[in-house]
Amino acid sequence: MKKLDAPEKVIYICDGKKCCKYNKDIRKGFKEELKEAGLKKHVELIYTDCTDNCKHAPVISIQPQNVWIGEVTEKSIPGIVKEYFTK
């Protein structure tokens, strides 16, 4: 057994039928913003199966805080990173 060096926090990006239409831009936006904030090694981005929140697409979940955010846009990403990752 080998212990993995896991990041402190994870952003799960829904990859369901409706959310996946936005995923490329959402993931790119988070990668850029996290890198700029010096958090690249502290926050992992992971696609997850459908979260059944399609009416709020695109949806992300921030763990371990258990925060769920819907209707994420590229413009909202800097605010999300600032609020949940840079305190």
N, C-alpha and C positions, 0 to 999 in steps of 0.2 A: 504494500500500500504506500502510495506517495501523496503527500499533502500538496495541493496546488496553491500557488500564490494568487489568491483571488482578490479582485478589487473590493473596496469598501462598500460601493453602491452599484446598483444596476438600473438601467433604464430598459424596460421591456417595451418593445414596439410591436403593436398588434399587426399581424400579417394576414388577417382575414380578408375575405373577398372584397370588401369595401375599403378597408384601411390600406391595403397593399397598393392602391392607386397613388398614394402619397408617400410611401415609405422611402423611396430613393431620395427625395428632397429632405424629408424629415431626418433621416439618418445622416445625410451629408451635413445638414445644418447643425446637428448635435455634435458630430465629430469636429467640425471647425470651431464651434463655440467652446467645447471642452478643451481642445488643444490650446486655444487662445487664453483660456483661464488657467492653464497649467494643471488640468485635472484629467488628462488623457489616461494616466495610469491608475487613477482612483475610481473611475466610473466606466463600467462595461455597457456596451449597447448590444442587446440581444433581441432577435425577432422571436415572437411567440405566436402560437396558434390563435385563432379567433377568440376574442374575449366576450363575444355576444353583446357588445355595446355599439353595434353598427350605426345606430342613429346619431352617434356622437363622433363618428370617424373624422380624422384618424385619432386613435387612442394610444396613450402611453401609460405605463405604470412605473413609478419610481420606488425602488426597494432599497433598504429595508423600511423606509418611512410609510410604506403602503399608501402612497398617494396616487390617485388615478386622475388623469387629465384627458379630456376629450376636446375635439375640434382644434387640435394642435396645428399651428401654421408656422411657416419659416420665421415670420416676424415675431412670434411668441417665444421662440427658442431662447434668445438671450435673457429674457425675463425669467423663464423657467430655470435656467442654469444659475442665474444670480440668486433667485429665491431659495432653491433647494440644495445648491452645492457650494456656494461661496459665502459662508457666514462666519 
